[in-house]
Amino acid sequence: MIRRIDHVGIAVKNLDEAIKLWESLGLKVAEIEEVPEQKVRVAVFKVGESRIELLEGTSEDSPISKFIAKRGEGIHHIALGVENIEEHLEKLKEQGFRLIDEKPRIGAGGAKIAFIHPKSINGVLLELCERKE
């Protein structure tokens, strides 16, 4: 049911500066997208079958801006690619995991996403991600 690590989300203050930094490592940005519902701009770097997503909040009340204000820039979440996100969420709920999203919502690239609360999984914000491939 879990396919792979879909992506690692990294919170950044300035997306344009962060893109330059990551490109200096030899990576090339594949796409840049704004996701208004999430109040975030996203730059995607493809690394094999996985991705690195740089995330910049578009308002002070966005989850990314709040994260940076509290903890600074850095790894925000890890996303696992799943085949059937609704089924996976139901199983996790039955097992007692604390879900931030009981139903999927739409994230970057049109993927269905849902988050599991860090208190349920060793302090890590975990995202489930279902992409049409």
ZINOR-V142337 format. One record per residue. N is the residue number from 0. RES is the residue in three letters. SS is DSSP state (H for helix, E for strand, - for the rest). BURIAL is 1 if it has 9 or more other C-alpha atoms within 8 Angstrom, else 0. Layout:
# ZINOR-V142337
n = [N & N]
res = [RES & RES]
ss = [SS & SS]
burial = [BURIAL & BURIAL]
This chain:
# ZINOR-V142337
n = [0 & 1 & 2 & 3 & 4 & 5 & 6 & 7 & 8 & 9 & 10 & 11 & 12 & 13 & 14 & 15 & 16 & 17 & 18 & 19 & 20 & 21 & 22 & 23 & 24 & 25 & 26 & 27 & 28 & 29 & 30 & 31 & 32 & 33 & 34 & 35 & 36 & 37 & 38 & 39 & 40 & 41 & 42 & 43 & 44 & 45 & 46 & 47 & 48 & 49 & 50 & 51 & 52 & 53 & 54 & 55 & 56 & 57 & 58 & 59 & 60 & 61 & 62 & 63 & 64 & 65 & 66 & 67 & 68 & 69 & 70 & 71 & 72 & 73 & 74 & 75 & 76 & 77 & 78 & 79 & 80 & 81 & 82 & 83 & 84 & 85 & 86 & 87 & 88 & 89 & 90 & 91 & 92 & 93 & 94 & 95 & 96 & 97 & 98 & 99 & 100 & 101 & 102 & 103 & 104 & 105 & 106 & 107 & 108 & 109 & 110 & 111 & 112 & 113 & 114 & 115 & 116 & 117 & 118 & 119 & 120 & 121 & 122 & 123 & 124 & 125 & 126 & 127 & 128 & 129 & 130 & 131 & 132]
res = [MET & ILE & ARG & ARG & ILE & ASP & HIS & VAL & GLY & ILE & ALA & VAL & LYS & ASN & LEU & ASP & GLU & ALA & ILE & LYS & LEU & TRP & GLU & SER & LEU & GLY & LEU & LYS & VAL & ALA & GLU & ILE & GLU & GLU & VAL & PRO & GLU & GLN & LYS & VAL & ARG & VAL & ALA & VAL & PHE & LYS & VAL & GLY & GLU & SER & ARG & ILE & GLU & LEU & LEU & GLU & GLY & THR & SER & GLU & ASP & SER & PRO & ILE & SER & LYS & PHE & ILE & ALA & LYS & ARG & GLY & GLU & GLY & ILE & HIS & HIS & ILE & ALA & LEU & GLY & VAL & GLU & ASN & ILE & GLU & GLU & HIS & LEU & GLU & LYS & LEU & LYS & GLU & GLN & GLY & PHE & ARG & LEU & ILE & ASP & GLU & LYS & PRO & ARG & ILE & GLY & ALA & GLY & GLY & ALA & LYS & ILE & ALA & PHE & ILE & HIS & PRO & LYS & SER & ILE & ASN & GLY & VAL & LEU & LEU & GLU & LEU & CYS & GLU & ARG & LYS & GLU]
ss = [- & E & E & E & E & E & E & E & E & E & E & - & - & - & H & H & H & H & H & H & H & H & H & - & - & - & - & - & E & E & E & E & E & E & E & H & H & H & - & E & E & E & E & E & E & E & E & - & - & E & E & E & E & E & E & E & E & - & - & - & - & - & H & H & H & H & H & H & H & H & H & - & - & E & E & E & E & E & E & E & E & E & - & - & H & H & H & H & H & H & H & H & H & H & - & - & - & - & E & - & - & - & - & - & E & E & - & H & H & H & - & E & E & E & E & E & - & H & H & H & - & - & - & - & - & E & E & E & E & E & - & - & -]
burial = [0 & 0 & 0 & 0 & 1 & 1 & 1 & 1 & 1 & 1 & 1 & 1 & 1 & 0 & 1 & 0 & 0 & 1 & 1 & 0 & 0 & 1 & 1 & 0 & 0 & 0 & 0 & 0 & 1 & 0 & 0 & 1 & 1 & 1 & 1 & 0 & 0 & 0 & 1 & 1 & 1 & 1 & 1 & 1 & 1 & 1 & 0 & 0 & 0 & 1 & 1 & 1 & 1 & 1 & 1 & 1 & 1 & 1 & 0 & 0 & 0 & 1 & 1 & 1 & 1 & 1 & 1 & 1 & 0 & 0 & 0 & 0 & 1 & 0 & 1 & 1 & 1 & 1 & 1 & 1 & 1 & 1 & 0 & 0 & 1 & 0 & 0 & 1 & 1 & 1 & 0 & 1 & 1 & 0 & 0 & 0 & 1 & 1 & 1 & 0 & 1 & 0 & 0 & 1 & 0 & 0 & 1 & 1 & 0 & 0 & 1 & 1 & 1 & 1 & 1 & 1 & 1 & 1 & 0 & 1 & 1 & 0 & 0 & 1 & 1 & 1 & 1 & 1 & 1 & 1 & 0 & 0 & 0]
